[in-house]
Every structure is written in C-alpha cells, then in structure tokens.
Amino acid sequence: MKLLTKTAFALMLGAAFSAQAGQAIPAPVDQPYPGTIVMKVDASNTAQNFYRVQQTIPAKPGKMTLLFPQWVTAQHGPTGALNQFAGFKVSANGKNLAWHRDNVNVYAFHIEVPAGAKSIDVEYQHLAPTESAQGRTSITPDILGIQWQSLTMYPAGYATRRIPIQTTLTLPAGWQYGSALEEAERKGDVVTFKTTDVETFVDSPLFAGRYFKRFDLDPGGKVPVHLDVVADNAEALEAKPEQLELHRNLVKQAYKVFGSQHYKHYDFLFALSDEFGGVGREHHQSSENALKADYFTDWNKTEGERGLLPHEFTHSWNGKFRRPKGQDVLNFNQPLQNDLLWVYEGQTTYYGDVLAARSGLMKAASIKDTIAATAARYSIMKGREWRSVQDTTYDPIINARRPIPWSNYQRSEDYYQEGMLVWLDVDTKIRELSGDKRSLDDFSAKFYGVDDGRNTALHYTFEDVVKALDSVQAYDWATFLRTRIEDLGPVPMDGITRAGYKLVFADKQTDFLKASEDRSKSADFTYSLGFNVGSEGKIQSIQWEGIGFKAGLSGNTTLLAVNGRAYKAELLRKAVTEAKTSKKPIELLVKHGQEYRTIALAYYEGLKYPRLERIEGTPDRLEAILSPRQ
C-alpha cells in the first residue's frame, strides 16, 4: 500500500472531518445581534425536578446554528449540562422545523430557517438530578437554584455580550428569590427581568425558596450588598445580630484590600440546607453558596465552613473583574485557557482565608491551623515528584472533578491550596524586602482597585502580574513565581518561615482541626498510618508509598477491627499510641471488595498532627497579615 505524504494525509483528514461535521458552525464575531431573545422559564414544578423553557429567537431565512453553553468561566472546564437537556423542538410561523446535532460538536444544533420567517421558537426542558448519583441536587421541595447556562441556548456567530435577552420566570407559589438580575416587574409568581446580554445573564444565577430572608450587609453604602438566604425551614434563617455584623465586616475588610467595587449591586446567594447540594461558585455581581442548615443555628460548630463567603466574594475582583487573558473569549463554546488559575484561584484562596480572619468570621488561630494542614499535606505529596502546580491548572479539563484513586500521587486541582502557599510566600517576601512597610494588599489595591465601578472584565497576563508586583516592591518576581509553580520536589516552606512560624507535628490535634474532623465524622491518620478513615470505617486518601500503602491497602476498603476489636476511631488512636512503646505491629481486619484479610502495620512513631509553632525572635508577620485593617 502506497504511503501518503504528511501533507496529503492532512488534506484527506481535513476533508473527512468537514464531511463528517456537515454544516459549518459560524465563528463568533464581536458585533451586535439583530434582535432580542425572549425567554420564558417555568420553574414551578419542584416535585419532579425539571424546568420548562421557551425561547423566541430573531432569525432570518437560511442556515442557523444554536449553541448550548459548554465552557463556563467559573467551572474552569467544558462541563455544560448537556446531559440534562431534553425535549428539544423548533418551529417557525407555527410549523415544526427539522434540526440536527453537529456530528463533531455535540453542543451545536443546526436549523434551516424557512423563507418569510423573522424568528424561530424553541422549547426544551432542563431535567435536574432527582438523586445524588445523578449529580448535585439543585431543586428540593423548598429551594431551587438556577444556573442559567444549563437553561439557555443562543445563536452562533455572535459574541454573547452582544446578544440581548429578556427573561420571564415563573416561580413556585409564594416563593421569594435572590439574584444579580434586575427585576422589571413581578405579578404574583411571575417575574420579568430587565433586558441584559447573554454573557451577563448566564453570569447571574438565581436562588429561590419557600423560606427566604434578605440581609443588608452594607447599610448606607453607595453600592448595595445583600445576603439572600434560602433554607429548609424558617428557623435556619434566624441570624443573630452579632453574626450578621461579622458578615458586614467581611464587606468592609474587602473594600480596604481592593479599594473598588465592580458591580451595580452584589448578592450572596446562600442556601442553608441538608438537602440542597453544596456549592461555592463565583460570579461578577453575585455568588452561589450552599452549606448545611445549621450555619447560623449551631454557630460554634460551623467555623470551618465560614471561609466560603470570603472566598467567593474575593472572586468578584479576582477571577471575574480581573481575568486571565486566556479566558477572554467571545462565547461559552470557545475553550478557556487555565494556565493562570494559580493566580485566579490560588490568590483568592489566600485572600479568602485572610478576609475570614480579618472579618472575625474565623479566628486567626484557626486560619493558622488551616495553613499548617495545607503545608503538611503538600510536604508529603508524592505527586510533587512528577507534577508541578502549573500542570494542575489543567485538571478541570483532564479530570472534570471526578473521584480519583490516588490523589496524593495523581494530584488534583492543587492550584487552589498550594497556590495559597505561593501567595503567602509573595506577601511575606514583600513585607521582608520593604521592612514591613508594604504587603500584598498594596499589590491588590493597584491591580484590582483600577476602574472603580466598571463591571466588565479587565484581562491580564503573567507579565501584568509581575509588573504590578514590581511596582510595589522591586524584585525578580518572574523567577520567584515560576520557580514556585513549575519546580518539582519538596514544597517550599519559605512563606511560613518568613511569617515567623515553622511546621511541626504533635501527638494531639489543634482544637480547630479536631472540630473539623468531628464534623466530617472522620478520623485523620495521614501523618502516622498514611490514610484517613471515613464515617463508616471506609479507608480514604491513602498516601502513595505511606505506611498503609506499603502494607497493601487500596481503595474500596473498609476497616472492621483493630487488634481483634471492632473498629472505633478512639481504639485505633489508642493502638497507634501504645505501639510506640510496645513495638508491636498494629493488626487491622479489613474488607477489600468481597475479600477479608488481616494486615499488620509496623509503625511505632505515635500519632502525628500538624500545627504551626512560632520561631522565637522573628517578626510575627502572620499575625499582622490576619489582623483587621484599620
């Protein structure tokens, strides 16, 4: 058989691809769309977990392609909920039209608009999960959360920010809602929103509920900020004045850091529920947040969850107003470049912790414990031997947040937590070099504080970040940052050391980390036996080449007994402590799939839990970082 040249093969492959794809998908152009999409959503049927959607889309005769969103900025990957889309029908002038899905891009739908038609009518349903195995629960008998990208179609060939859309929503009887969308009118349970563009619309989700309460977080402020709470019951809505004051402190402290506001009004959409699925997702003028129903009512036990709102609020500046240049796309079906997520998410994780402490939502000591736990995790991260922080920025595309068997070795989206350590490193370096006269806050005021009032994205490059840092404190920031995000080997502890602390291990947990473990009903033996044990005795997070790994432990394993006695977390802790003196292996009876076996762990160094310890005689920069700005 004659071999084809590379050029001939490429031409043949291109022709085959075009034939398979059929109708071309128009590339988006930054020009206004001729007309306004009129959309109606019926969200009144919460009993069966679906929404009915109708759209009237201006059109002209000829070929037309509609797109269902595939890439959504806050999700960092091609995760559009096309699997929950059903019942698609198209008509024009009262007559049904044929449609066909693109052979290659399954998010594209091709239509032939007939002569004389000025618009097309489409209808379909969004079928939300009815049980957890199908995905996150977004509809319960008392709460619904609408992510518009899962309900919206739009015409190809145009930038989404240039396509007008006007939407009407029918809510369940008597329900109230929160959203960054602006209301034009409400008649009974039917809400009509002001016309906006598709990009802003998709970036403005909505929470609604039977039990709803709105709290003003910036009374008298020039730009409204609200906490819109929906809950399983009326009791969960009852926030005490001192609790609300801490949330108001969050707004004040954020303004002291960023020095600007980039929204017409900001809405924390906040679900407190044991049924509605947990979520933390940023948007430019709002955020989606969901925690357990006891957030306010059992305040002393929820401290470990109070970093969520500071994190998502920070994103209004970092990630939404300032966005990586690689995410400057014209529509939701163009791929995003994630290489700067260690800035987008890593710095946001850092400031989420800092603002949680400065506002009083979390104690400074608890944030120190969080930093200790993060540093300890990466100090034994075997995956750092082969995979850099930079490479983890591609994980939302590679893995799409699916469960993985060996997280310690494979790594996941570590640009969040290890990115936090990078920015602690930057902050303390600025402080050290400037004699503690300047800090990362000065960078943030320059980088995020520009164009006050602008609520459209301002994109940046790596070089822009370096230039802004250099304007605050002269240094070789390019090398500094690239070393930390690209190098392999042991995780740098410089930021912690420069902050005046060192990572140590003790045989007792800190109160905060112990409370977090108790709330999750798990038991942490990461730094001793090399694994965690879940609430049902399931062995989790096995450390690659750790003690448990070397003994043959794997996933799908349940711990049944310790030294001949039925497993309890306290019993295993006691066994680890006693083995330090007895030098006798710890015997575990485990069930792996359908197989029962006994394994022996020859470990004699006792319990180990991370914490930070002050380095005497050094500046306590971490305390300064976590203290409120005056």
C-alpha positions in Angstrom: 0.0 0.0 0.0 1.4 3.4 -1.0 2.2 5.7 1.9 0.7 9.1 1.8 2.8 12.2 2.4 2.0 14.2 5.6 0.5 17.0 3.6 -1.7 14.6 1.6 -2.8 12.8 4.7 -3.6 16.1 6.4 -5.7 17.2 3.4 -7.5 13.9 3.3 -8.2 14.0 7.1 -9.4 17.6 6.8 -11.8 16.7 4.0 -13.1 13.7 6.0 -13.6 15.9 9.1 -15.5 18.5 7.1 -17.8 15.9 5.6 -18.4 14.4 9.0 -19.1 17.8 10.5 -21.6 18.8 7.8 -22.8 22.3 8.3 -20.2 24.8 9.4 -20.6 26.5 12.8 -20.2 30.2 12.4 -17.3 31.6 14.4 -18.3 34.3 16.9 -17.8 37.9 15.8 -17.9 40.9 18.2 -21.0 42.6 16.6 -24.5 43.3 17.9 -27.1 40.6 17.3 -30.1 41.9 15.3 -32.9 41.4 17.9 -33.6 40.3 21.4 -34.1 36.7 22.6 -37.3 36.4 24.6 -37.1 33.6 27.1 -39.7 32.1 29.4 -38.8 29.6 32.2 -41.4 27.7 34.2 -39.7 26.6 37.5 -42.9 25.9 39.3 -42.7 22.1 39.2 -40.3 21.3 42.1 -42.0 18.0 42.8 -40.4 16.5 39.6 -37.2 18.5 39.4 -37.4 20.0 36.0 -37.8 23.4 34.3 -39.7 24.1 31.1 -38.0 26.6 28.8 -39.3 28.5 25.7 -37.3 30.9 23.6 -38.2 33.1 20.7 -35.0 34.0 18.8 -34.9 36.6 16.0 -33.7 34.9 12.8 -33.5 35.3 9.1 -34.1 32.6 6.4 -31.3 30.3 5.8 -28.9 28.2 7.8 -28.7 28.9 11.5 -26.8 27.2 14.4 -27.9 27.3 18.0 -25.4 26.6 20.8 -25.8 25.1 24.2 -23.1 26.5 26.6 -20.1 24.2 27.0 -17.4 26.2 28.7 -18.4 28.3 31.7 -15.7 30.5 33.4 -16.4 29.7 37.0 -16.3 25.9 36.3 -12.9 26.0 34.5 -13.8 23.2 32.1 -16.2 22.0 29.4 -18.8 20.9 31.9 -22.0 22.3 30.3 -25.0 20.2 31.5 -26.0 19.0 28.0 -26.9 15.6 29.6 -29.8 17.4 31.4 -31.2 18.9 28.2 -34.2 17.2 26.7 -37.4 17.6 24.6 -35.9 20.0 22.0 -38.3 21.3 19.4 -38.0 24.1 16.9 -40.8 25.9 14.9 -41.3 29.0 12.8 -44.6 30.6 11.9 -46.4 27.8 13.7 -44.7 25.0 11.7 -42.3 22.5 13.1 -38.7 22.6 11.7 -36.2 19.8 11.5 -32.9 20.1 13.4 -29.8 18.0 13.6 -27.0 18.0 16.1 -23.5 18.7 14.7 -21.6 15.4 14.2 -18.5 16.7 15.9 -19.5 19.5 18.2 -22.5 18.0 20.1 -23.3 21.3 21.7 -24.3 22.8 18.3 -27.7 22.3 16.7 -28.3 23.1 13.0 -31.6 24.5 11.7 -32.8 25.7 8.3 -35.0 28.8 8.8 -37.7 28.9 6.2 -38.4 31.8 3.8 -40.6 34.5 5.4 -39.7 33.7 9.0 -38.4 36.5 11.2 -37.8 34.4 14.2 -37.8 30.8 15.5 -39.5 29.4 18.5 -37.7 26.7 20.6 -38.7 24.7 23.6 -37.0 22.2 25.8 -36.7 21.0 29.4 -33.9 21.1 31.9 -34.0 17.8 33.8 -32.3 18.4 37.1 -30.9 15.4 39.1 -33.5 13.6 41.2 -31.0 11.8 43.3 -27.3 12.4 44.3 -25.9 9.7 42.0 -27.1 11.8 39.0 -25.3 15.0 40.2 -25.7 17.9 42.6 -29.2 18.4 43.9 -30.4 21.8 42.7 -34.1 21.5 43.4 -35.8 20.5 46.6 -39.3 20.9 47.9 -38.2 24.2 49.5 -35.3 25.5 47.4 -34.2 25.8 43.8 -31.0 27.1 42.3 -30.9 28.1 38.6 -27.7 28.2 36.7 -28.7 29.9 33.5 -26.0 28.3 31.4 -27.9 25.0 31.9 -31.2 26.5 30.5 -30.0 28.8 27.8 -29.4 28.4 24.0 -28.0 31.2 21.9 -27.2 31.7 18.1 -23.7 31.0 16.9 -21.7 33.7 15.1 -22.0 36.5 17.7 -20.3 37.4 20.9 -22.6 36.6 23.8 -22.1 40.0 25.3 -23.7 41.5 22.2 -26.8 39.3 22.2 -29.7 40.8 24.2 -32.0 38.6 26.2 -35.2 39.3 28.1 -36.4 36.6 30.5 -39.6 35.8 32.4 -39.5 33.3 35.3 -42.5 31.5 36.9 -41.7 30.6 40.5 -43.5 28.1 42.8 -46.4 29.8 44.5 -45.4 32.3 47.1 -41.6 31.8 46.8 -39.1 34.7 47.0 -35.8 34.9 45.2 -32.3 36.5 45.1 -30.2 37.2 42.0 -27.9 39.9 40.5 -30.5 40.2 37.7 -32.6 43.3 37.9 -36.3 42.9 38.1 -38.6 44.8 35.7 -41.8 43.7 37.3 -43.4 40.9 39.3 -47.0 39.8 39.0 -47.9 37.2 41.5 -45.3 34.4 41.0 -44.2 35.6 37.5 -41.1 37.7 37.5 -39.9 39.6 34.4 -36.3 40.7 34.4 -34.8 43.7 32.6 -33.2 43.0 29.3 -29.5 42.3 29.5 -26.9 40.5 27.4 -26.4 36.7 27.3 -23.0 36.9 29.0 -24.3 38.9 31.9 -27.4 36.8 32.1 -25.6 33.5 32.3 -23.3 35.0 35.0 -26.3 35.9 37.2 -27.7 32.8 38.8 -30.8 32.7 40.9 -31.7 31.1 44.2 -35.4 30.9 45.3 -37.1 29.4 48.2 -40.2 28.9 50.3 -38.2 30.3 53.3 -36.3 33.4 52.3 -34.7 36.3 54.1 -32.5 39.2 52.8 -30.0 40.9 54.9 -28.3 44.2 54.1 -24.5 43.8 54.5 -23.6 47.4 53.8 -26.2 49.7 55.2 -25.9 53.1 53.8 -23.3 52.0 51.3 -23.2 53.6 47.8 -23.4 50.1 46.2 -25.9 47.6 47.8 -24.6 44.3 49.1 -27.1 41.7 50.2 -27.1 38.2 51.8 -30.0 36.4 50.2 -30.7 33.3 52.3 -32.9 30.4 51.4 -33.3 27.5 53.8 -35.0 24.2 54.6 -37.1 25.9 57.3 -37.8 29.3 58.9 -35.6 28.5 61.9 -32.4 28.2 59.8 -32.9 31.9 58.6 -32.5 33.3 62.1 -29.2 35.0 62.1 -28.2 36.8 65.3 -27.1 40.5 65.1 -23.5 39.6 66.1 -23.4 37.0 63.4 -24.6 39.5 60.7 -22.0 42.0 62.0 -19.2 39.6 61.1 -20.6 39.3 57.6 -20.7 43.1 57.3 -17.1 43.2 58.5 -16.3 41.0 55.5 -17.6 43.7 53.1 -15.7 46.4 55.0 -12.4 44.5 55.1 -12.7 43.5 51.4 -13.0 47.2 50.4 -9.9 48.0 52.4 -7.9 45.5 50.4 -9.3 46.0 46.9 -10.3 49.7 47.1 -13.0 49.4 44.5 -16.4 47.9 43.6 -17.1 46.3 40.2 -20.8 45.6 40.5 -24.0 47.6 40.4 -25.1 45.5 43.4 -23.8 42.3 44.9 -25.8 39.4 46.1 -24.5 36.5 48.2 -26.9 33.7 47.2 -26.8 31.5 50.3 -28.7 28.2 50.7 -28.8 26.6 54.2 -29.9 23.1 53.6 -29.4 19.4 54.4 -30.9 18.5 51.0 -29.8 21.2 48.5 -26.4 20.3 47.1 -23.3 22.1 48.4 -21.8 24.7 46.1 -19.4 27.6 46.0 -19.3 29.4 42.7 -18.2 32.9 41.8 -19.9 35.4 39.6 -19.2 39.0 38.9 -22.1 40.5 40.8 -23.1 37.5 42.9 -22.0 34.1 44.1 -23.7 30.8 44.7 -23.1 29.4 48.2 -24.6 26.4 50.0 -23.8 24.9 53.4 -25.7 22.8 55.9 -28.8 24.1 57.6 -27.2 24.8 60.9 -24.8 27.5 59.7 -26.4 30.1 62.0 -28.2 28.0 64.5 -25.2 25.9 65.6 -22.7 28.7 65.2 -20.0 27.2 67.4 -19.7 24.2 65.2 -19.6 25.9 61.8 -16.4 27.9 61.9 -14.6 25.6 59.5 -17.2 26.4 56.8 -17.1 30.2 57.2 -14.3 30.7 54.7 -16.7 30.0 51.8 -18.3 33.5 51.5 -14.9 35.4 51.8 -13.5 33.2 49.0 -16.4 33.8 46.6 -16.6 37.5 47.4 -12.9 37.9 46.6 -13.7 36.4 43.2 -15.7 39.5 42.3 -12.3 41.2 41.9 -10.0 38.2 41.2 -11.4 36.0 38.5 -14.4 38.0 37.4 -13.3 41.7 37.2 -9.6 40.8 36.6 -9.5 37.6 34.5 -6.6 35.8 32.8 -6.1 36.9 29.2 -6.6 33.2 28.1 -10.2 33.5 29.3 -11.0 36.4 27.1 -13.4 34.5 24.8 -16.4 35.6 22.8 -18.9 32.9 23.7 -19.4 29.9 26.0 -18.3 27.4 23.4 -14.8 28.7 22.9 -12.2 26.9 25.1 -10.7 28.6 28.1 -7.0 28.7 28.9 -6.4 27.8 32.6 -2.7 28.4 33.0 -3.1 31.3 35.4 -5.6 29.6 37.7 -2.9 29.7 40.4 -3.5 33.5 40.4 -7.2 33.3 39.8 -7.9 30.6 42.4 -4.7 30.4 44.4 -4.6 34.1 45.4 -8.4 34.0 46.0 -7.9 31.1 48.4 -5.2 33.1 50.2 -7.4 36.2 50.5 -10.4 34.1 51.4 -8.5 32.9 54.5 -7.1 36.4 55.2 -10.6 38.1 55.0 -12.2 35.3 57.0 -9.8 36.2 59.8 -9.9 40.0 59.4 -13.7 40.0 59.4 -13.9 37.7 62.5 -15.8 35.0 60.7 -12.9 32.7 61.6 -10.3 33.1 64.4 -6.8 33.9 63.3 -5.7 30.8 65.2 -8.0 28.7 63.0 -6.5 30.1 59.8 -3.0 29.3 61.1 -4.2 25.7 61.7 -5.6 25.7 58.1 -2.2 26.8 56.8 -0.5 24.1 58.9 -2.8 21.5 57.5 -2.2 22.7 53.9 1.6 22.8 54.3 1.6 19.4 55.9 -0.4 17.9 53.1 2.0 19.1 50.4 5.0 18.2 52.5 4.2 14.5 51.8 2.6 15.0 48.4 4.3 12.3 46.3 2.7 13.8 43.2 5.1 16.7 43.6 7.9 14.4 42.4 6.4 14.4 38.9 3.7 17.0 38.5 4.0 20.8 39.1 1.4 23.2 40.5 1.3 24.7 37.0 0.3 21.4 35.5 -2.6 21.0 37.9 -4.3 24.0 36.4 -5.3 21.7 33.5 -7.0 19.3 35.9 -10.6 20.7 35.5 -10.3 19.7 31.8 -8.3 16.4 32.3 -10.4 15.1 35.2 -13.5 17.3 35.4 -13.5 16.8 39.2 -14.2 13.1 39.0 -13.1 11.0 42.0 -9.5 9.6 41.7 -8.0 6.6 43.4 -4.6 8.0 44.4 -5.0 11.8 45.0 -1.7 12.0 46.8 0.2 10.8 43.8 -2.0 11.9 40.9 -2.6 15.3 42.3 -5.8 17.3 41.6 -6.7 21.0 41.5 -3.8 21.9 43.8 -3.5 25.4 42.3 -6.1 26.3 45.0 -4.4 25.2 48.2 -0.8 25.1 47.1 -1.5 28.4 45.3 -2.5 29.8 48.6 1.0 28.9 50.0 2.6 30.7 46.9 0.8 33.9 47.7 1.7 33.7 51.4 5.2 33.4 50.2 4.8 36.5 48.0 3.1 38.5 50.8 5.8 37.8 53.3 8.6 38.4 50.8 7.1 41.9 50.0 6.9 42.6 53.8 10.5 41.4 54.4 12.0 43.3 51.5 10.1 46.5 52.4 10.9 46.4 56.1 7.2 45.6 56.7 6.1 48.9 55.1 4.3 47.2 52.2 2.4 44.0 51.6 0.3 42.1 49.1 -2.5 44.5 50.0 -0.6 47.2 48.1 -0.5 45.0 45.1 -4.2 44.3 45.3 -5.1 48.0 45.6 -3.1 48.6 42.4 -4.1 45.5 40.5 -7.8 45.2 41.4 -8.6 48.8 42.5 -8.5 50.2 39.0 -11.5 51.4 37.0 -13.8 51.7 40.1 -17.4 50.9 39.1 -16.5 49.0 35.9 -18.5 45.8 35.8 -17.0 44.2 32.7 -13.9 42.1 32.7 -10.3 43.5 32.5 -7.9 40.8 31.4 -4.3 40.2 32.5 -1.2 38.2 31.6 1.6 36.8 33.7 3.7 39.8 32.7 0.9 42.1 34.1 1.0 40.4 37.4 4.8 40.6 37.6 4.8 44.3 36.6 2.2 45.1 39.3 4.3 43.3 42.0 7.4 45.1 40.8 5.7 48.4 41.1 5.0 47.6 44.8 8.4 46.1 45.6 11.3 45.8 43.2 12.4 42.1 42.8 12.8 39.3 40.3 9.1 38.3 40.6 9.0 36.4 37.3 11.7 33.9 38.5 10.2 33.8 42.0 6.8 32.8 40.8 7.9 30.5 38.0 10.1 28.6 40.5 7.2 28.0 42.8 4.6 27.0 40.3 6.9 25.0 37.9 9.5 23.3 40.1 9.2 19.8 41.4 10.3 18.3 44.7 9.6 19.4 48.3 7.0 22.1 48.8 8.7 25.4 49.7 8.1 26.5 53.3 9.7 29.9 52.9 6.4 31.8 53.3 5.7 30.2 56.6 9.2 30.7 57.9 9.2 34.3 56.8 5.9 34.7 58.5 7.6 33.7 61.8 6.5 30.1 62.1 7.5 26.6 61.3 5.5 23.4 60.6 5.7 20.9 63.4 3.8 17.7 64.3 2.3 16.9 67.7 0.5 13.9 69.1 -2.7 15.9 69.6 -4.7 17.9 67.2 -5.4 21.5 67.5 -9.0 22.3 68.6 -10.0 23.7 65.2 -8.7 20.7 63.2 -10.3 18.3 65.7 -13.6 20.1 65.4 -13.4 19.9 61.6 -12.7 16.1 61.9 -15.6 15.6 64.2 -18.0 17.5 61.9 -17.0 15.3 59.0 -17.2 12.2 61.2 -13.8 11.0 60.0 -10.5 10.1 61.7 -7.2 11.5 60.3 -4.2 9.2 60.4 -2.5 10.8 57.4 0.9 11.6 59.1 1.1 8.4 61.0 -0.5 5.4 59.3 -0.9 7.2 55.9 -4.7 7.3 55.5 -8.0 8.7 56.7 -10.9 6.7 58.0 -14.4 7.8 57.0 -17.6 7.7 59.0 -18.5 4.2 58.0 -15.0 2.8 58.5 -14.1 3.3 54.9 -10.3 3.9 54.4 -9.7 7.0 52.3 -6.9 9.2 51.0 -4.3 6.5 51.2 -0.8 8.1 50.9 1.3 6.8 48.0 4.2 4.8 49.5 2.9 5.6 53.0 2.7 3.0 55.8 -0.8 1.8 54.8 0.2 1.7 51.1 3.2 -0.4 51.8 1.0 -2.8 53.7 -1.1 -3.3 50.7 -4.1 -1.1 51.4 -6.1 0.2 48.4 -9.4 1.8 47.6 -12.8 0.2 48.2 -11.5 -1.0 51.6 -13.4 -0.9 54.9 -11.7 -1.1 58.3 -13.6 -3.6 60.5 -11.4 -4.3 63.5 -8.2 -3.1 65.3 -6.1 -5.7 67.2 -9.1 -8.0 67.3 -11.7 -5.5 68.4 -14.4 -3.8 66.3 -13.1 -0.6 64.8 -13.7 2.8 66.5 -11.6 5.8 65.9 -10.5 6.1 69.5 -9.5 2.5 69.5 -7.2 3.0 66.5 -5.7 6.1 68.1 -5.0 4.2 71.3 -3.4 1.4 69.3 -1.1 3.8 67.5 -0.1 5.4 70.8 0.6 2.1 72.5 2.6 0.7 69.6 5.1 3.5 70.2 6.1 1.7 73.5 5.2 -1.9 72.8 6.9 -2.0 69.4 4.2 -4.5 68.3 2.6 -4.1 64.8 -1.0 -2.9 64.7 -3.3 -5.5 63.3 -6.2 -4.4 61.1 -9.0 -6.6 59.9 -10.1 -5.1 56.6 -12.6 -5.9 53.9 -11.5 -5.1 50.3 -14.3 -5.7 47.9 -15.5 -9.2 48.9 -12.2 -10.2 50.4 -11.4 -10.2 54.2 -7.8 -10.1 55.3 -5.6 -9.1 58.2 -2.7 -6.7 57.7 0.0 -5.6 60.1 1.3 -2.1 60.3 4.8 -1.9 61.7 4.6 1.7 62.8 6.0 2.9 66.1 6.2 6.7 66.0 2.9 7.6 67.6 0.1 10.0 66.4 1.2 13.0 64.3 -0.9 16.1 63.7 0.3 19.3 62.0 0.4 22.7 63.6 2.4 26.0 63.3 4.9 26.9 66.0 6.4 30.3 66.5 10.0 30.9 65.7 11.2 32.9 68.6 13.0 36.2 67.9 11.4 36.7 64.4 8.6 39.1 63.4 5.1 37.6 63.6 4.1 38.6 60.1 1.3 36.0 60.0 -0.4 37.7 62.9 -0.1 41.0 61.1 -1.5 39.6 57.9 -4.5 38.2 59.7 -5.3 41.2 61.8 -8.1 43.6 60.7 -7.2 46.6 58.6 -8.0 49.8 60.4 
